[in-house]
């Protein structure tokens, strides 16, 4: 197995080997079904010296060393290229597994050579001269002040390149982007790429199990790459202390992985999955962000210092588990930079949950959330400031939705009643007017309550799921997905109900005027249809814009914060953006319809309704300006949210 630890900042990390008993089998997920024991190389690695030639490789510089493996910068003679060569005992299936991983953010393993006479394996891989994240952190600590931007990453890489005789690379889009990022954004940028790598490896049945600063290498342009996958995790370290065997890796491990390190503890294969790697990556990112780890293990270190032996190790591990169960320490929270986005804090705290069911479920989800942290507009939507109205109004979806629908409809109904009263109803007989008013009252008391009830039923997930999120653990992924879907179609459902109610009312009023109120002249029918059309446009367009603006800016982002989005949601957002233009055309029609209506009126009729028509015309223009502003704001928000979800869609393709 490989179990990397770091002896000094510049090393690729050392490795250890293990042998499994004959009945052990490795399942497709990269986990083991039984315990592993530790063995050492068949020949001493200490005899290897810089300048020596082994097989096809001239060893130039030692990059890392340990009991179980040594890593050298070497020149491969046959291809005349620089490679990193890891020399270890010839055991396990590490090369076959690692060779399958071909990803932009994973160190590429080229091939292996076996030295039969010494039973050594020479695993040669991509050489990255930019150092490691451990060297980056040490450079930051030497500077004596927190970094302000991603330039600190580039400076550390350039310093390492210079120390190794490499030339500083030419400017590139990646380096230019990093130089413009704040330090928290730089940490999110690094984390997003490492989460991509985790998702890729997990999709191919490989877990890392030893993510730490020393195991993340840097390319000359600052791009991070994961190295030293601990493919065969040892659950029982025979004859060795977990602290001696795993070293500094323990402080990066998830609680379930720490439990697996306890001597004699039998760990089921299902107890270690990608969420353990996500936890370790979060520890790495937190340490880069603040300069300290999120958990204070001083009590565990003191327990080991007071006494030796397995009892002390067991006590120390137990103290580490208790510390992680208590959550991120207050000192670590206070160490967060002042410019750390609330979104990044939320993402890391969720990834560091002691309960793995509360962590991000996959590298893809973590990558999506870290990408969100890099988009100022998107992260402001998902994690608004504490005093933002968007945050304060999130719990009040139902009353806000009712107001957004009812106010425009009441305005439209008031104009429709006034217009028809002056031009049509007032010309009816007293008996006809009474019958018309009775039908109007009955219709309003039946149709609209039914429409509201239908809307509440259709919006039940939008109402209940966010409330459940605020009161307790997140609901199942299916419920979250349904709520997000309903958010993006709720405005269209409102429009459907509203148009249905107005059409039903129009048909009912027309029949009432025709058969119960003595008939309706042709000219009056034109007025009736015209007013109904104008009022219907008001009742459709304005609720759509008001409700969509509130949902996209306040309600939907709250659900995005819990991850588990799917690529189809980006298409839904895009479709919603297209519908904004259609409803904007309807809003623009309101003042136009009021002008057209005048052309069908006689001079006496104009005198009777001139005031309502002027109000409709001026109000329609003002309403269109408001609708246009809401449409542009909503469109901008949709693009920001779509960018984040599209990124995941490309990532999973």
N, C-alpha and C positions, 0 to 999 in steps of 0.2 A: 504494500500500500504506500501511498505517499502521504506524508504528514509534515508540511512545511513549517519551519520556524526560521526566525531571522537572527543571525549573529551580529550583523552590522548593516548599516543603511543600504549599501549598494548591492547586496547579494540578491541573487534570484530566488533564494531560500533553499534550505537544505531539505533532504528527503530521508524517509525511513522506509524500510521494506518489511513486508509481512508475508507469511505463508499460511494458507488455510488448510484445514484437515481435508481428507479425501471426500467426505460427504458434504462439504460446503458447496453451495451453488449460488451463483449471482443472478438475480432476476433482472428483467428488462429495464427496470427503473433505476438501475445503478446502485441498489442497496444490497446488503448481504442478508442471508437467511440464518446465519449462525455466527458464533464468535470467532474472532481472528486473534492470533498470537503473534508476538513480535520475534523476528529473527534478524540476525546481523549479516553483513556481506561475508562471502566465503574467503575473501582476501582483503587485507587492510587497504583502505583508501588513502592512508597517510603517506604512502610511498609515492604518490603522484606529485610531480613537480611542474611548475611553470617552465616552458621551454621544451618539455617532453613531447614526443609524438606518439599518439595512440591511434592506431589504425589509419584513418584518412585525415586525422585532425592534428594540427599543431596548437598546443595549449599556450595561449598568450597571456591571459590575466585571470586570476581566480576571482570569481564573482561571489561565491558563497561556499561555505563548508560546514560540515557537521558529521555526526557519528555515522549516519546512514547514507550520505551522498555528498558529492561535491560538484559545484557548477563552475565551468570555465568559459571565458571568451576564447574562441578557437577559430583558426582558419581552416576551412575545409579545402584540402588540396585539390581534389578532383574538380570542384566547381569554382575555386578561387573566390570564396565568399566567407564573410564572418558569420558565425553561428554561436549560439549558446549550447554547450554540451553538458549534460547532467550525467554523471558517472555514479552508478549504484549497482547493487547486486542484481543479478539476472533472475527476477521472480515477478510474478503477478502479470496482469494483462493491461497495465497502464498504457503502453504505447498504442496498442490496438484501439483502445477507447479514445485516447486524446487525438489520434490521427483523424478521427471522424469529425472533429470539431473544426469547422472552417468559417470563422466569423470575424468581422472587422474589429471586434473588441475582445478577442481571445488570442493569446499568443499561439502562433501557428507551430505545430509539431511537424517536422519534416519527415524524419525516419529514425531508425535505430541501427546500431551495429552491436554485435555480440562478440566479446572477447572470450572464446571458449577456454583458453588456458587459465584464465583467472576467474571465469564465471562472472564477468562484469557486463553490464549493459551500458552502452553509450547512446543516450537519447539526445538527438540534436534538434534544435528548434530555432525559431526566429529570434534574432538578437535585437533588443531595443536599448539604445544607448541613453535614453532620457532619464534613467533612474527609476525610482519607485515612489509611491505615495508616502512611504516612510521617510525618504530623503526630503520630499517636499515639506512634510510636517516639521522635520528637524531644521530645515532652512528657515521656515516661518518662526520657529522658536528662537533661532539665533538672531533673527531680525529684531526681536524684543517688542514687537507690536503687531496687532492683528492686521492681516492683509486687507487692502481696500478693494482690490479688483483681481481679475484673472491674470493680470500682468505678473503677479507673484508666482503663479504656476509656470508661466513662460520663463521668468527669470531663473527659477529653480532648475528647470529643464536645461536652459542654456548654460548654467553654471556646471551642471553635471556633464554636459557634452564637452565643455572646455576641459574639465578635469580628466576626461577620457580621450582627449586628443581629437575630438570630433569638431567639425565646423558648425557654426550656428546656421540653421536652415533658413532659406529665403522665406519672406513673408508669404503666407498662404491664407485662404479664406478662414480656415480653422483658427489660426493664430490671431487674425484680425478680429474674429468674433470673440475669442476669449479675452482680448485686451479691453473690450467694451463692457464686459460683464462685471457686476459687483461680486464680492467674494462669496456670499451665499448663493448667488446665481451660478458661479463657477462650480461650487460644490454640487448643486443640482445638475449641472451640465455633466460633470463626471459621473454622478450617480445614475443619471438616465442611461448613459452608455453601458455602464456595468450591469444595470438591470436588464438591458437588452441582451447582454451576453448571458446572463443567468437564464433568461427565458429560452434563448436558443439552446443552451446546453441541456436544460431540463426537458425540452421538447425532444431531445435525442437520448433521453434516459440517463443523463449524467448530472450528478450533484457535485458542487465544489467542496463544501464541508470545511474549508479553511480560508475563508475570506478575511483578509487583514491587510493593513497598509503595505507590508512588505511583499504581498502577493499580487499587487497591482502595479504593473510596469507602465512606463510612459514613453510614447513615441516622441520624436523630435518636435512635432507640432502640438504636443500636449495631450494627444489622444490616449486614454487609458486602455490597458489590455489585461485581462485576467490571466494569471499564470498559476502553475502548481495545483492542479485539481487533485484533491485528496479522494481519489476514486474509491478506495476500499477503507472505509472508516473503521478503526479498531475500537471495539466496544469494551474489550477486556485487555488491558495492557499487562501481560504476564511479566511479573518480576520487575516492574518499573512503576515509579510514582507518576500519576497523571501530570503533575506539575513539571516533573523532569522530562516527561515524554512529549507533552503538548506545549510546554513552555508558555510564551506569551499568547498563543492562540486561544487559550482558555478564556481570556477576558473579552474575546470577540464572539464567543459561542452563545447560542440560544440556550434557554433553560433546559430544553429537552436534550440538547447535545451535551450539556454539562452533566446531566443525569446519566447519559450513556458513557461518560468517561469515568464514572465511579467504579473502582475495582469491584469485580464480582457482579456488577449489575448487568442483567441480560436485557438488551434493548430489542424490541420488535422492529422489523424492517419498516413498518408503516410509521414509526415514531420519528423518523427523520425524513423530511421532504424539503421541497424548495423554500418553504417558509422559514426554515432554519437558516438558509443562505440569505434570505431577505433580511432577517434579523441581524446577521453578521455584517451585511453591507450597510445597514442603518447605523451600526456602531462605528464603522469606518467613516461614514459621512459626518456623523455627529462630532467625531474627534477632529476631522479636518475643519469643520465649521467653527468649533469652539476651542480647540487645542487640548481638550480633556475628554476622557471617555464619559459616557452618560451614567456609568455606575461606579460607585466608590468601593473598591475592593480592599481598602486598607485593613479592614477588620480580618479578612481572610488571610492577608499577608502576615498580619501580626500573629494570628493563630498558628501559622506554619513556623514562624520565627521562634515562638515560645517552646515548641517541642517538635521533634521529628517523627518520621514513621508514617505508616498508613493511617493511623488514627487521626493525626494532625491533618493529613490530606483530606480525609473524609470530612472532618470538621470544616476545613477551609472551603471545600466544595459546597457544603451545606450552607455556609454563610454567603457564598456567592449566589446561590439559588434564592436565598431569602432577600438579598439586595435587589435582585432582578424582579422578584415578585412585588416588591414595594414600588417599583417604577423608577423613572428617571429622577435622579437626585436633585434637590433644589439648587445646589451649587452648580450643577450642569445646566439647569434651566436658566439660571442667572448669567451663565457664560455665553448665552446666545447673543450674537451681534445685534446691535440696535436696528440695523437695516435688514435683519432676517425676515423674509416674508412670512406672514401667518400661515400661508399654504405650506411652506417648507417645514415649519415647526409641526404642523398637523400631520404631514406625511411621515416624518421621521418618528413621531411619537406613536403613531399607529403601527409602524413597522417594528417598533421596540416593545410591543405589548407582550407581557409574559404569557398570555393566552394566545396560542398560535392561531386559533380560530378567528381572533380579532385582528390579525395582521392582514396585509395585502396577500391575496391568494396566489399571485403569480408574479414573475418578473415583468410581464407585460403590463399588469396593473400598476406596479410601482413605477415603471418607465413612463406610463401615461401621466401619472400624478407629478412626477419630477419634471416632465415636459411642461406641464401646466405652470409649475413654479417659474419657468423661464419666460412665460408670456405675461407681461404686467397686466394686460386687460383681463385675460382669462382668470388669473389668480385673484384679481380684485373682485371678480364676479363670484367665484367659488368661496373665497374667504374674505368677505368685505370687512372694512374697519369696524371696530366695536360699536361706534355710534352711528353707523350708516343706517339710513332708512331701509335699505335692502335687507339688512339683517333683522331689524326690528319688525318689519312687516311679514316676515316669513311665516309666523304662526297663524296669520289671519287670512289665509287663502279664501275661505268660504265667504266671510263678509265682504272682502274686497272684490271677489268675483261677482257677488250679487250686485254690489253697487256699480261695478263696471258695466254690467249688463242692463240693470234696471234704469239707471239715470238716462242714458241715451234713448232707451225705449219710452220712458215717461215723457221726455221732451218731444219725441216724435209723435207719441199719442196725443199730447196736448195740442200740438200744431194741427194734427189731423182732425181732432174734434172741433177745434176752433174754425178751421177752414171749411169743413163740411157743414158745421152749424150755420155759418154765415151764408153759404151758397146753396145748400141743399136742404138741410133739416128744417131751417126756418121757413121754407116755402111749403112744408107739408102741413096737413091738417093737424089739429090738436091731438086727434086720436092716433094719427100716424106718428107724431112725435113721441107720444107716450109709448107706443109699441117699439119704436126704434130705441128709446132709452132703456126699456126693459131688456131687449135683446143685448144691448151693449153691456149692461150690468151683469147679466147671466154669463155672457161670453168671457168677460174679464175675470169673473169669479171661478171659472172652470178651466179655461184653456191655459192661462198663464200659471196658475198653481201647478197644473199637470206638467207644463214645460219646465218649471223650476225643479220639480221632483225628479224628472227625467235627467236633468243636468247634474243634479246632486248624485244620482246613481252612477252616471257616467264618470263623474269626477271623484268617486269614492277613494280610488287609490292615491290620487293627488292630495286628498284631504288626510287620509289615514296613515300612509307610509311615512311622510315627513314627521308627523306627530309621534309615530312609534320610534323613529330615529332619535328624536330629542329626549324620549323618556327611557330608553333602554338600549340593549344591543341591537345592532342592525338586523333587519328582517332578511329572509332568504334572498338570494340574487334574483330569483324569478320575480319577486314582489318589487324589488328596486327597478328592474328592467321594465316591468309593466307600468310603474308610476312614471318613469321617464318618458315612456312612449305616450302615455295619456297626457302628460304635460304638453307635448308637441302637437297634439291634435285636439286639445280641449277647446281652443278658440274656434276651430271648424265645427265642433259639435254644438257650440253655442250658436253659431251662425245657422246651422241646420235647424235647431229648435226655434230660433227667432223667426226665420223665414217661414217655417211651417205655421207658427202662430199668426203671423201677419197675413199669410195667404188664406188661412182658415177664417180669420176675422174679416178679410176683404170679401170673400165669397159669401159669408153669412150676412154681412151688412148689405151687400148687393141684393141678395135674395129677399132680405127683410124690406128694403126700399121698394123692390119690385112687386112683391106679393102681399105684404102686410101693411104697407104705408101708402098705397095708392099709385105705385109706379114711379119711375124715375125718367125724366126726359133725356134725350140723347146728349144734349149739351151738359147736363148735370152729370151724366155718366162719364164724360170726358174729364170734368173737374175731379170726380171721385177717383178715377184711375190715376190721374196726375198726382193728386195729393198722396195717394197710397204709395205710388212709386217713390216719391221724394222721401216720405217718412220711412219707407222700407229701407232705402239707402242709408238713412241716418241710423236706423236700428241695427243694420248689419255691420257697417264699416267701423263705427266708433267703438262698440264693444270689442270687436276683433283687435283693434290696435291697443286699446287700454289693457285688455286682458293679456295679450301676447307680450306686451312690454313688461308687465309685472311678472309674468311667468318666466320669461327668458332672463330677466335681470335679477330675479330674487328666488323663485321657487325651484326651477330646473337646476341651477348651479349647486344648490344644496344637495341634490341627489347625485350630481357628478362627483362631489367630494368623497363619496363612498366607493368610487371606482366601479369596476365590473361593467363598464360600458361596452358596447359592441359596435363593429364597423357600420352596421345599418343605421345607427343613430346619426352618423354624419350625413347620410343621405336624407334622413328625415329633417335635419336642420336645414339642409340646402333647399329642400322642397318648401319648407316653411318660409324661407327667405324669398323664394319666387312668388309665393302667395301674397306677400306684402304688397307687391306692385299691383296685383289685381284688385285688392281691396282699396288701395290708394286711388285707383281709377273710379271706384264706386264713391269714395268720399268726395272726389272732384266733381262728380255728377250732381251733388246736392245743390250747390248754387246755380248750376246750369239749368237744372230742372225748374228751379223757382223762376228763372228768367223766361224759359219756354212756356211755363204755365200762364204767364201774363198775356201771351199772344192769343190765348183761347178765351180771354175774358172780354166782356163788353165794358163800356165806360162805367155804367152803374155798378157792375160787379167788381171792377177794379177799385172803385171808391170804397166798397164794403170791405175788401180784403187787403187793401194796400199795406196796412200796418203789419199783419202777419207775414205777407210775402217779403217785405223789407227785412223783417226779423230773420226769416228763413235764409234770405240771400246773404245778409251780413254774417249771420251765425254760421252758414255753410262755408263761407270763405275762411272765417276764423277756425272752424273745425277742420278744414282741409290743411291749414298751416300746422295745426296741432298734430293731425294725423301724419303729415309729412315728416315732422320732427321725430315723432315716435317711431315711424318706419325706419328712418335713417339710424337712430340710436339702436333699435332692435336689430337691424341688419348688421351693424358693427359688432354687437354682442354675439350674434349668431356666428359670425366669421371667427371670432376669438375662440368660442367653444368648439366650433368645427375643426379648427386647426389642431386642437388637442386630441380630439377623437380620431381625426384622419391620421394623425401620427401613429396611433395604436393600430389602425387598420393597415397601414403600410408595414408596420412592425410585425404583424401577424401573418402577412401575405406570404 
